[in-house]
Amino acid sequence: RREYGWDYYCHRCRKGGKYYANRLSPARSLQFIKSLNVKPVQAVKKVFLPRDYTVKIPAAGLAWLYSNGITEDDIEFYGIGYSEYYSRVILPVYRDGKLIYWQGRNLGEITRKSPKYMNIHQAGRKDLYFTCIDYHQTECTHICIVEDILSCIRVGHTMDCVALLSAFIPDLLVFKLQHRYSEIVLWLDPDKLLRTMDWMHRFNALGIDTRMITSNHDPKYYDDREIERKLLKYG
């Protein structure tokens, strides 16, 4: 029986040996590893949409979007598409007309090897967030901060909105909000209650009237009337 592997040697500790890869050659081992791992988050020097990106979204993708209240106008306005290679709905994020991030929602079975979301973003960017600001074509004095892109689009039907694409609010975003809006509404997941309260106190300290909404579900799971009611109640 032939065992495939490769030799290794460390010039610092002067130790080495032979590594066996379950009878797979190095090239086949790398190919096998890549086939098993889909990185949930990946930073790259320049972001490109998948080569097979298309605006023709299959029925399963449209069903997922429609079930979360996303309309045909939303799909067209925000450039939502599909990649057959990844079997994912593609949610792109642009800044000044430049693609800086895209998120892929898995339409197949969700496993450890094939996670629900795949996130590709430009390394080093300080403005990684999704905005629904130009949707109304009017100047708003208040804005809502949510966590995910679809919730942002849904809230964006009522008022300006920003979706955080990380676990914190970027300082650059804080600066922009401080100089543009007189009121901020925080609508984040219930498990981030303490963090939301900290952010609320931070914005209030900067002189921005800030309030928070607490709910059992993400905004995208409510109909437009309920979203508006919650925003007006807390706005």
Buried (B, 14 or more C-beta within 10 A) or exposed (E): EEEBBEEEEEEEEEEEEEEEBEEBEEEEBEEEEEEEEBEEEEBEEEBEBBEEBEEEBEEEBBEBBEEBBBEEEBBEBBBBBBBEEBBBBBBBBBBEEEBBBBBBBBBEEEEEEBBEBBBBBBEEBEBBBBBBBEBEEEEBEBBBBBBBBBBBBBBBBBBBBBBBBEEEBBEEBBEBBEEBBEBBBBBBBEEBEEBBEEBBEEBEEEEBEBBBBEBEEBBBBBEEEEBBEBBEEBB
